[in-house]
Amino acid sequence: MAQVHKAPRLSAGQRTIRNLRWWVVGFALLAGIINYMDRSAIAIAAPELMREFNLSAADIGLLGTIFSWTYAFSQLPTGWLVDKLGARRMYFIAIAGWSIATALMAFGTRLWHFVIFRALLGVMEAPNSPASAKLTADWFPRAERGQATAIWDSGSKWGPAIAPPVLTLIMITLGWKAIFLILGLAGLVLAVAFYLFYRTPENHRRITAEELEMIEQDRANQPLRHAKVSWLGLFRHRQVWGMMAGFFCVIWIWNIFIIFLPLYLQQTHGVSIKGTGWLAAIPFLGAAIIGICGGYAMTRYAKTSGKDTLTTKRHVMSIAAVIAGALVCLIPLVPTLWMSIVVMTLALGFIATMQAAAWAMPSDVVGASKVASVGAIQNFGGYFGGAFAPLLTGILVDRTGSYTLSFLIGGVIAAMAAVAYSTMVRSPITEDSDD
């Protein structure tokens, strides 16, 4: 039976905070927003980089691929480190590190400079989602984790939504280098704030006794005995491979949007750089809202259906995958700019729901001590395979002058996530499981 802790004693003048867990997830949301603004900065600065340094679309795609590969391979050790060192220390190291890597982009003058800085960004951003999954498992009851995950994962949509208008304005008024310097400074401030604020529930002085009791009671009431599996032993289970394959399908199309959406609007629909700043924000803004609604739907479904939480998340994932795949295939076929914006917004919204479901699953598949590891391994599968998407897209665009084939391929791949999760992630890894 899990040990029940008492709320830490408060110092004089300190007050408890009701529903502190939602403030904690708010920090993870802010980290995600800055994280994805850093990633999106290359897409905003791309026209100026291409003009000033004579880069091609394939070169911009290469920068996206380099980031994805280093990010993917860095998932493997960082997931283990998050489980061993905890979310507080790894989050601080990660946010500070990726902020420095972002700022360094302002000092690049050659393609190989940008390759190195994007590789460093990939390494330092790797702990972000595993650490968020870890703090979600530490702070939230199982039935609430879908909603909590959808909130912090929405940072990956709010960031790209905020980035186009804000970063475009910065670039127009202060130049492209200012984009990277300002983002780097903002990240360093957040890193310090998170380190000062965050503790686990049993060590946080601002938690109420009632909230701590609720969290501890949920831990004590776990219906299944999760197997004690070594890090390497995780790879012997089909659930882990299913999560890797399924997340690859999600990240493939996600990477195309992150790297090429502004260029797509400019090159296909003739939108100006200034106009792109606002139009490129709309699909990501809609995705953030739809993704949060998807997380709420997962939570309601888990509480009212009578099904276990893994099954409900798998059902939501599968439905969202099929719809997202069909919508992505439709993007290059619609005749007008605004119809394209609407379809992209809906497509990204269902992709956002898929991402929230995927990141909420690790705590249902394994025990708390391996949540970050499984989440990171899943992320590795997604970004290792998905790393080819920007490079292939850039090559296809340079050779055909069109994004049509890239969207059709991406739509089919996105829909295949339903197959991977439905057939391979059907039960937790327990002491009694054989797979």
PyMOL commands that set and color helices and strands:
alter all, ss='L'
color gray80, all
select helices_A, chain A and resi 20-53+57-85+87-107+111-125+128-139+142-153+155-174+176-197+201-203+209-220+232-236+238-269+273-279+281-304+309-333+337-360+362-365+368-386+388-400+404-415+417-424
alter helices_A, ss='H'
color red, helices_A
deselect
rebuild
show_as cartoon
